[in-house]
Amino acid sequence: MHIAALAAAVLTLTSCKPAERGSDPNARVGGSLTSMDYEPTDTYVEVVYVNGRGGDSAGTGGSTVLSAISLPQRWHPGLTVRVKWRRCRAFYADRPETEEEACRWIEKDVPVHPYTYVGRTWLHIFADDEVLVIPSMKGPNHPDYPGAESPYKSFNKRRGIGRDD
């Protein structure tokens, strides 16, 4: 009787271990994609696409999920994604511009930071159109996150309103 109970316990414990990562080189894993805008000026990123998907704005705090992303289950050297975004100057009454004058498209292939597991993918857009793509189980507010902290931008500073703490 004790042997049967022990065998049942062993079977239960071994069936609860995490699933093995597959060896299929074409296997993919999906996750959410969040883009963040670190440009220190009063410009903004209106729309972001990664591998042709997305379409939302890049936030200044990383709270907005842009879309979903599909990556290979296993990272490999040379892995890149195609990132396209539109950066616009803020519209002010004293500087009227058309949308075509105020905005420009940027598109580039960006290396994907090495990963073991993907929880969420963070896309960081910096000044001079530098971009980091970091799949991670941790977010920018975690001390062990491999990328930059969440950005802070105040669009009110230039206008002389609000507080900049």
RAGI-V249315 format. One record per pair of residues at least 12 apart in sequence whose ideal C-beta (glycine too) atoms are under 7 Angstrom apart, sorted by the first residue. I is the first residue (numbers start at 1). J is the second residue. Records with the same first field share a line. If there is no record, write none. Layout:
I->J / J
//
This chain:
21->73
22->73
27->73
28->70 / 71 / 72 / 73
29->71 / 73 / 118
30->68 / 69 / 70
31->68 / 69 / 118 / 119 / 120 / 121 / 135
32->65 / 68 / 120
33->50 / 54 / 66 / 67 / 68 / 69 / 121 / 123
34->62 / 64 / 65 / 66 / 120 / 122 / 123
35->48 / 58 / 66 / 123 / 125
36->58 / 59 / 60 / 62 / 122 / 124 / 125 / 150 / 151
37->58 / 59 / 60 / 125 / 151 / 153
38->124 / 125 / 126 / 127 / 148 / 151
39->125 / 126 / 127
40->127
42->90 / 155 / 158
43->87 / 88 / 89 / 90
44->88 / 90
45->57 / 58 / 85 / 86 / 87 / 125
46->86 / 88 / 103
47->85 / 86
48->66 / 85 / 123
49->84
50->69 / 81 / 83 / 123
51->81 / 82
53->67
54->66 / 67
55->67
58->85 / 125
60->151 / 152 / 153
61->150 / 151
62->122 / 140 / 150
69->121
71->112 / 118 / 135
75->112 / 114 / 115
79->111 / 112
80->109 / 110 / 111 / 112
81->110 / 112 / 133
82->109
83->108 / 110 / 123 / 131
84->105 / 107
85->106 / 125
86->103 / 105
87->103 / 104 / 106
88->102 / 103
89->102
90->155
106->129
108->131
110->131 / 133
112->133 / 135
113->132 / 133 / 134 / 135 / 146
115->135 / 136
117->137
118->135
119->136 / 137
120->136 / 139
121->133 / 134 / 135
122->134 / 136 / 140 / 147
124->147 / 148
132->147
134->146 / 147
//
